[in-house]
Amino acid sequence: MKVAIDTMGGDYAPGEIVLGALQAAKEYEAEGMEIVLVGDQAQITQALDSHGNWKDLNITVHHAGEIIDMHESPGSAVRKKKDASVVVATALVKQGICDVVISAGSTGAAVAAALFGLGRINGIERPAIATPMPNLTGTTVLLDSGANIDSKPKHLVQNAIMGSIYAEYVLNIPKPRVGLLNIGEEESKGNEQVLSTYPLLQQLNTVNFIGNVEGRDIPKGTVDVVVCDGFVGNIVLKFGEGLASAILQLVKDAIKSSGFWAKMASMLVLPALRGLKKKLDYAEYGGAPLLGVNGGFIICHGSSRAIAIKNAIRVAKEFTEQDVVAHIRENIAKEGVVTNE
């Protein structure tokens, strides 16, 4: 297996990206995984050298002389900057040199590079980002979490099929429960988009559709896959990240402001708090797959540090080993009549 990494994308590139790649290369060395760091060769080599001897690891550097900044128009930047790191990394997958690409750079540029470079799976009109979110019992997959701001009912149907596949094959959830995000559970509630989507989801043969779900069902764990458009999904995702950080900070502040004996007692619960922090930390989930394109593409948080990149490589490994793209092709073909409505 060969992973291409857009080493110049992200707030802490290339240093933290390189460090995460080194950690993953050591962990998966016995399995023969190869990692290709794509970007400015001089900067990447300098970062690699700063961590000691790396040349015995399965890491190579593929030079790319341009970078797409966060403020640039994604579509036009991808078209103009043919030597941008995310474009070159995607091309390596298209050419069959690598199996999957990882990027922590501009999400818009990543989606554009995937669409132009890899193309869509037949029957998928718009790809979607499938983001895992922690819940009381495990994980809920939210999609779309930001690839498409406006979606038609048929796009949400395609999201349901793709999300169900990912939950089943990568997260090992048998017959994952798929819900349509709405303001109430009743079939008659919602805007025009969800009212039109509901009956289409009921017709699916390959998806375990359980009906409408509300935002609170995500942390409760009563649903495995939540379907919505990218506008709503991104708001839910960012709110969840902010709330998790706020809760942890409130706990810390409460401990600091408490008396001596309360502080001593808090030492007993520190292991539990560390476990909670780990469960809520997006870095532990690594990255979110862009589903619907002809190849593996993992999108990471812009502020990803080494641990997030290392975990994103794990996600890329699982995605490739389970052949998610082939399963999506198969199920989309089975449900083609519905998705074309």
C-alpha positions in Angstrom: 0.0 0.0 0.0 1.3 3.4 -0.9 0.0 6.7 0.6 0.5 10.2 -0.9 0.5 13.0 1.6 0.0 16.7 0.7 2.8 17.8 3.0 2.4 21.5 2.4 -1.3 21.6 3.4 -2.4 22.6 6.9 -1.6 25.2 9.6 1.4 23.3 10.8 2.9 22.1 7.5 5.3 20.7 6.7 6.8 20.0 10.2 3.8 18.3 11.9 2.8 16.6 8.7 6.3 15.1 8.3 6.4 14.0 12.0 3.0 12.3 11.7 4.2 10.5 8.6 7.4 9.3 10.3 5.3 7.9 13.3 3.0 6.1 10.9 6.0 4.8 8.8 7.5 3.2 11.9 4.2 1.7 13.1 3.3 0.2 9.8 6.8 -0.7 8.7 6.3 -4.4 9.1 3.2 -4.3 6.8 5.2 -2.8 3.9 3.4 0.5 3.8 5.1 3.2 1.7 4.6 6.9 2.3 5.2 9.6 -0.4 5.6 13.1 0.9 4.5 15.6 -1.8 5.7 19.2 -1.6 8.7 21.4 -1.5 11.6 18.9 -1.4 14.0 21.1 0.5 11.6 21.9 3.3 10.4 18.3 3.6 14.0 16.9 3.6 14.9 19.5 6.3 12.0 18.4 8.4 12.8 14.8 8.0 16.5 15.3 8.9 15.5 17.2 12.1 14.1 13.9 13.4 17.2 11.8 12.9 17.8 8.9 10.6 14.7 8.3 8.4 16.2 6.9 5.2 15.7 3.3 6.4 12.0 3.9 6.5 9.6 3.5 3.5 9.4 7.2 3.0 10.1 9.1 -0.3 9.8 12.7 -1.3 8.0 13.8 -4.5 8.7 17.4 -5.3 5.8 19.9 -6.0 6.7 23.5 -6.3 3.4 25.2 -5.6 0.9 25.6 -2.7 -2.8 26.5 -2.7 -3.5 29.0 0.1 -6.7 29.0 2.1 -7.8 32.3 0.7 -7.6 31.2 -3.0 -10.6 30.2 -5.1 -10.4 26.4 -4.9 -11.5 25.6 -8.5 -9.4 28.2 -10.3 -6.4 27.5 -8.1 -6.5 23.7 -8.9 -6.8 24.5 -12.6 -4.0 27.0 -12.6 -1.5 25.5 -10.2 -0.7 22.1 -11.8 2.3 21.8 -9.6 0.5 22.4 -6.3 1.2 19.7 -3.7 -2.5 18.6 -3.4 -2.9 18.4 -7.2 0.3 16.4 -7.6 -0.5 14.0 -4.8 -4.0 13.4 -6.3 -2.3 12.8 -9.7 -0.2 10.0 -8.1 -3.4 8.2 -7.2 -5.0 8.8 -10.6 -1.9 7.3 -12.2 -2.0 4.2 -10.0 1.4 5.1 -8.3 -0.3 5.6 -5.0 -3.5 4.1 -3.5 -4.8 7.1 -1.5 -4.1 10.7 -0.8 -4.2 12.7 2.5 -4.5 16.5 2.8 -4.9 18.9 5.7 -5.0 21.9 3.4 -7.9 23.9 2.1 -11.0 21.6 2.0 -12.3 23.4 -1.1 -9.0 22.8 -2.9 -9.0 19.1 -1.8 -12.5 18.5 -3.1 -11.7 20.3 -6.3 -8.5 18.3 -6.8 -10.3 15.1 -6.2 -13.1 16.0 -8.6 -10.8 17.1 -11.4 -8.1 14.6 -10.7 -10.0 11.4 -9.9 -13.5 12.1 -11.2 -16.8 10.9 -9.7 -18.1 7.3 -9.3 -20.7 6.6 -11.9 -24.1 7.5 -10.4 -22.6 10.0 -7.8 -23.3 13.6 -8.8 -21.6 15.2 -5.8 -19.1 13.6 -3.4 -19.5 14.1 0.4 -17.2 14.3 3.4 -18.0 11.5 5.9 -16.9 12.7 9.4 -16.9 10.4 12.4 -18.4 11.9 15.6 -18.1 10.3 19.0 -21.3 9.3 20.8 -22.2 7.5 24.0 -21.9 4.1 22.5 -19.3 4.5 19.7 -19.3 6.6 16.6 -21.8 8.3 14.3 -20.9 9.2 10.7 -22.0 12.6 9.6 -22.3 13.4 5.9 -22.0 15.7 4.2 -19.9 17.8 6.6 -18.8 20.4 4.2 -18.2 19.3 0.6 -21.5 20.7 -0.8 -23.3 23.6 0.7 -26.5 23.0 -1.4 -27.8 19.5 -2.0 -30.8 18.1 -3.8 -32.8 15.2 -2.4 -31.0 12.7 -4.8 -27.7 13.9 -3.4 -28.8 13.1 0.1 -29.9 9.7 -1.1 -26.5 9.1 -2.5 -24.9 10.2 0.8 -27.0 7.7 2.7 -25.8 4.9 0.5 -22.1 5.9 0.8 -22.3 6.6 4.5 -23.9 3.2 5.1 -21.1 1.5 3.2 -18.4 3.3 5.1 -20.0 2.6 8.5 -20.3 -1.1 7.7 -16.9 -1.8 6.1 -14.6 0.6 8.0 -16.3 1.1 11.3 -17.6 -2.5 11.4 -21.2 -1.6 12.2 -23.5 -4.4 10.8 -26.6 -3.0 9.2 -25.9 0.6 10.2 -28.9 2.7 11.2 -29.2 5.6 8.8 -31.2 8.7 9.8 -32.2 11.9 8.0 -31.3 15.0 10.0 -34.4 17.1 10.7 -36.1 19.3 13.3 -38.4 16.5 14.4 -38.9 12.8 14.1 -42.3 13.0 12.4 -42.4 12.3 8.6 -44.4 15.5 8.0 -41.8 17.8 9.5 -39.0 19.7 7.8 -38.2 21.9 4.9 -38.8 21.1 1.2 -35.5 19.4 0.9 -36.0 16.8 3.6 -39.7 16.3 2.9 -38.7 15.3 -0.7 -35.8 13.1 0.5 -37.7 11.0 3.0 -39.7 8.9 0.6 -36.7 8.4 -1.6 -34.7 7.0 1.4 -37.7 4.7 2.2 -37.3 3.1 -1.3 -33.7 2.0 -0.8 -32.9 -1.7 -0.6 -29.3 -1.5 0.6 -29.8 1.0 3.4 -31.3 0.5 6.9 -33.2 3.8 6.9 -34.8 4.5 10.4 -36.5 7.8 9.6 -35.9 11.4 10.7 -33.4 12.0 13.6 -32.7 15.2 15.6 -29.4 16.7 16.5 -29.4 15.2 20.0 -29.6 11.7 18.5 -26.0 12.1 17.3 -24.3 12.2 20.8 -26.9 9.8 22.2 -25.8 7.1 19.7 -29.3 6.2 18.5 -28.1 6.5 14.9 -25.0 5.3 13.1 -25.1 7.5 9.9 -26.7 10.9 9.8 -27.5 12.4 6.4 -27.7 16.2 5.7 -26.3 18.8 3.3 -22.9 20.3 3.8 -24.1 23.6 5.2 -26.0 22.0 8.1 -23.4 19.3 8.5 -20.5 21.7 8.8 -22.4 23.7 11.5 -23.1 20.5 13.4 -19.5 19.4 13.2 -18.0 22.8 14.3 -20.5 23.1 17.1 -19.7 19.6 18.3 -15.9 20.4 18.3 -16.5 23.7 20.1 -18.8 22.2 22.7 -16.3 19.3 23.5 -13.5 21.8 24.0 -15.7 24.0 26.2 -16.8 21.1 28.4 -13.2 20.0 29.0 -12.2 23.6 29.8 -15.1 24.1 32.2 -14.0 20.9 34.1 -10.4 22.2 34.3 -11.6 25.6 35.6 -13.8 24.0 38.1 -11.0 21.9 39.5 -8.6 24.9 39.6 -11.1 27.0 41.6 -12.0 24.3 44.1 -10.6 23.8 47.5 -7.5 21.7 48.5 -9.4 18.5 49.3 -11.5 18.8 46.1 -8.3 19.2 44.1 -6.8 16.1 45.8 -9.9 14.2 45.1 -9.8 15.3 41.4 -6.5 13.5 41.0 -8.5 10.2 41.3 -10.6 11.1 38.3 -7.7 12.4 36.1 -7.4 9.0 34.2 -11.1 9.2 33.3 -10.8 12.8 32.2 -7.8 11.9 30.0 -9.9 9.2 28.5 -12.8 11.6 27.9 -10.4 14.1 26.2 -9.1 11.4 23.9 -12.6 10.3 22.9 -13.6 13.9 22.1 -10.4 14.9 20.3 -10.8 15.1 16.5 -7.1 14.2 16.2 -7.9 10.7 17.4 -10.2 10.2 14.4 -7.5 11.3 12.0 -9.3 12.3 8.9 -12.6 12.1 7.0 -12.9 10.3 3.7 -14.3 12.1 0.7 -16.8 9.6 -0.6 -18.0 9.4 -4.2 -14.7 10.0 -6.1 -12.8 7.3 -8.0 -10.1 6.8 -5.5 -9.2 7.2 -1.9 -9.0 10.7 -0.5 -8.8 11.6 3.2 -9.4 15.1 4.3 -7.9 16.3 7.6 -8.6 19.2 9.9 -6.6 22.3 9.0 -5.0 22.5 12.4 -3.9 18.8 12.4 -0.7 18.0 14.2 1.4 14.9 14.0 -1.0 12.6 15.9 -3.9 13.5 13.6 -1.8 12.9 10.5 -0.7 9.5 11.9 -4.3 8.6 12.6 -5.3 9.8 9.2 -2.9 7.4 7.7 -4.6 4.6 9.7 -7.9 5.7 8.2 -6.4 5.7 4.7 -5.1 2.2 5.3 -8.5 0.9 6.5 -10.3 2.7 3.6 -8.1 1.1 1.1 -8.0 -2.4 2.6 -11.8 -2.5 2.7 -12.1 -1.4 -0.9 -14.7 1.2 0.0 -14.8 2.7 -3.5 -15.7 -0.7 -5.1 -18.5 -1.3 -2.5 -19.9 2.2 -3.2 -19.9 1.5 -7.0 -21.7 -1.8 -6.4 -24.5 -0.4 -4.2 -25.0 2.8 -6.3 -25.5 0.6 -9.3 -28.1 -1.4 -7.4 -30.0 1.7 -6.3 -29.4 3.6 -9.6 -33.1 4.1 -10.5 -33.8 5.8 -7.2 -30.7 8.1 -7.2 -31.6 9.4 -10.6 -35.0 10.7 -9.6 
